[in-house]
Amino acid sequence: MLHDHGSPANPDVQLDPDVFYVCQRCTACCKWPGDVRLEDHELPRIADFLGLSEDAFIARYTRLRHNRQGLSLLEKPNHECCMLDGADCRIHPVKPDQCAGFPNRWNFPGWRDVCQALPGPTPQS
């Protein structure tokens, strides 16, 4: 379900419910500072995709979220996601729900200035 605003942290941006943005894999969202939330159900599929045990994946690639309410992927010193390898996501086929939801379910202030997603009609369910 689409929200009528950019995200809880970006309530000033109104989203048009008749527009669905199609990702162009520009990686702008992968370079934005902040948490990349991982939900419990995502951990096994990402670990398996990387050929790691769940514990090894957690130890190598995650940290506690800033709000201490779960895990987040690590950031590189330049704020890029640790899974970004050049212009490619190492875990794209199993990327977290947060990543899959950008910019339609959440976004950040100024996202239209850096994101190359193209607007189109909302997909029919």
Backbone torsions as a table, in degrees:
resi	resn	phi	psi	omega
1	MET	NA	134.0	178.9
2	LEU	-84.5	144.1	176.0
3	HIS	-91.4	163.5	179.0
4	ASP	-91.5	5.9	177.4
5	HIS	-137.3	166.0	-175.0
6	GLY	-61.7	-40.6	178.3
7	SER	175.7	168.9	176.6
8	PRO	-56.6	-31.9	179.6
9	ALA	-87.2	-4.2	-176.6
10	ASN	-135.7	55.9	-174.3
11	PRO	-72.0	-13.6	-178.6
12	ASP	-76.9	-17.6	179.3
13	VAL	-90.4	122.8	177.4
14	GLN	-95.3	132.7	178.0
15	LEU	-100.5	138.0	177.9
16	ASP	-81.7	117.8	-177.4
17	PRO	-66.7	-13.4	179.2
18	ASP	-93.9	2.8	-180.0
19	VAL	-119.3	134.3	175.3
20	PHE	-120.4	124.4	-179.4
21	TYR	-86.5	130.3	-179.1
22	VAL	-99.9	120.8	-178.3
23	CYS	-61.2	136.5	176.4
24	GLN	-108.4	8.0	179.7
25	ARG	57.1	44.3	178.9
26	CYS	-77.8	-16.6	178.6
27	THR	74.0	9.6	179.1
28	ALA	-59.2	-41.8	-179.1
29	CYS	-68.4	-26.3	179.5
30	CYS	-74.4	-13.6	-176.7
31	LYS	-107.9	0.7	-178.2
32	TRP	-83.1	131.8	-179.1
33	PRO	-64.6	148.0	175.6
34	GLY	130.7	179.0	-177.8
35	ASP	-68.5	139.0	162.9
36	VAL	-108.9	95.3	-173.9
37	ARG	-62.5	136.8	172.9
38	LEU	-115.6	127.9	176.9
39	GLU	-94.2	156.2	-175.6
40	ASP	-54.1	-39.7	-177.3
41	HIS	-70.7	-15.3	-179.3
42	GLU	-85.6	-25.1	-174.6
43	LEU	-58.6	-50.2	-177.4
44	PRO	-63.0	-40.0	-176.9
45	ARG	-70.2	-35.9	178.3
46	ILE	-70.8	-45.0	178.5
47	ALA	-58.8	-45.7	-179.7
48	ASP	-61.9	-43.6	179.6
49	PHE	-59.5	-37.2	179.7
50	LEU	-84.0	-3.1	-179.6
51	GLY	72.6	29.5	-178.6
52	LEU	-117.7	157.7	168.5
53	SER	-71.3	160.3	178.4
54	GLU	-60.0	-42.6	179.7
55	ASP	-62.8	-41.6	179.6
56	ALA	-65.9	-40.8	177.2
57	PHE	-60.5	-48.0	-179.1
58	ILE	-60.2	-44.9	-177.9
59	ALA	-66.3	-37.0	-173.5
60	ARG	-86.6	-33.9	-168.0
61	TYR	-123.6	5.1	-176.8
62	THR	-129.1	166.2	174.0
63	ARG	-145.7	169.1	174.5
64	LEU	-71.3	135.9	177.3
65	ARG	-60.2	158.2	179.5
66	HIS	-58.2	-33.7	-180.0
67	ASN	-87.0	2.1	177.3
68	ARG	62.9	25.2	-177.0
69	GLN	-108.1	22.2	179.3
70	GLY	151.0	-168.5	-176.6
71	LEU	-100.9	154.1	175.7
72	SER	-134.1	151.6	171.3
73	LEU	-66.4	149.6	176.9
74	LEU	-68.2	155.8	172.6
75	GLU	-108.2	147.9	169.7
76	LYS	-75.1	165.2	179.6
77	PRO	-55.4	-27.8	180.0
78	ASN	-88.8	10.3	178.1
79	HIS	81.6	-2.4	175.2
80	GLU	-66.6	150.8	173.5
81	CYS	-62.5	143.1	-179.7
82	CYS	-65.4	-15.7	179.8
83	MET	-91.2	-5.2	178.5
84	LEU	-80.7	124.2	-179.8
85	ASP	-123.1	92.9	-173.2
86	GLY	69.6	-117.9	178.2
87	ALA	-103.9	13.0	-176.6
88	ASP	-121.2	144.7	173.9
89	CYS	-91.7	124.5	-179.2
90	ARG	-63.2	-22.5	-177.0
91	ILE	-120.8	25.3	-174.9
92	HIS	-49.2	-45.4	-179.0
93	PRO	-63.7	-20.1	-178.4
94	VAL	-127.7	25.7	-175.2
95	LYS	-57.1	153.5	179.4
96	PRO	-59.9	154.4	178.2
97	ASP	-56.3	-36.8	178.8
98	GLN	-58.1	-43.6	-179.3
99	CYS	-66.6	-43.5	-179.4
100	ALA	-64.9	-25.3	-176.6
101	GLY	-86.4	-6.7	-178.1
102	PHE	-82.7	136.7	-4.0
103	PRO	-97.5	11.8	-173.4
104	ASN	-79.2	-31.2	178.9
105	ARG	-105.4	-16.1	176.0
106	TRP	-161.1	160.1	172.5
107	ASN	-162.7	-177.1	-177.4
108	PHE	-125.3	159.2	178.7
109	PRO	-55.9	130.2	178.6
110	GLY	84.2	9.6	-175.1
111	TRP	-59.8	-35.3	-178.7
112	ARG	-66.9	-21.5	178.9
113	ASP	-75.7	-21.5	-176.3
114	VAL	-120.4	-20.8	-175.4
115	CYS	-90.0	136.7	-178.9
116	GLN	-98.2	10.8	178.8
117	ALA	-56.6	140.7	-177.5
118	LEU	-102.8	133.3	178.7
119	PRO	-73.9	145.2	176.6
120	GLY	-153.7	-178.3	178.9
121	PRO	-70.4	149.6	177.9
122	THR	-64.5	129.2	178.1
123	PRO	-62.1	143.9	176.9
124	GLN	-79.9	137.2	179.9
125	SER	-87.0	NA	NA
